[in-house]
Amino acid sequence: MTTSELPPGAAPLAPPDQNPVPDEKIVLAEIAGLIVTVLGEYAPDPADIRPDTLFGDDLELESIDLVMLSGQLQEWYGDRVNFAEFVAGLEIDEVIALSVGRLVDHVVQCLSAGPVSDPGAVRWS
């Protein structure tokens, strides 16, 4: 995905060498844009998606929506962020209560971990 293909409400990240520590606000905006992409006409305004927004109770995401979000995250962030692995490590009650903020924290942690071993997975060329 290029900067011209940003999801609605998303701001582009600077190339990794210019932004070694990802900004939580930017990651939140990007994830909100990806959620809007997944939910389509049923999506809330991206500005209404906050860290305390719950995927189940607030956004009413179903399992197929989470699978689609996983694909969007993979496309957007590459191999550095593995949503399926993240969710697999959670207990069922944690999955049910999963918030956007917890996902943002996970993404920031993954992006802060260092370079991608597969250069083809990097969004910036």
Disulfide bonds with the S-S distance in Angstrom:
none
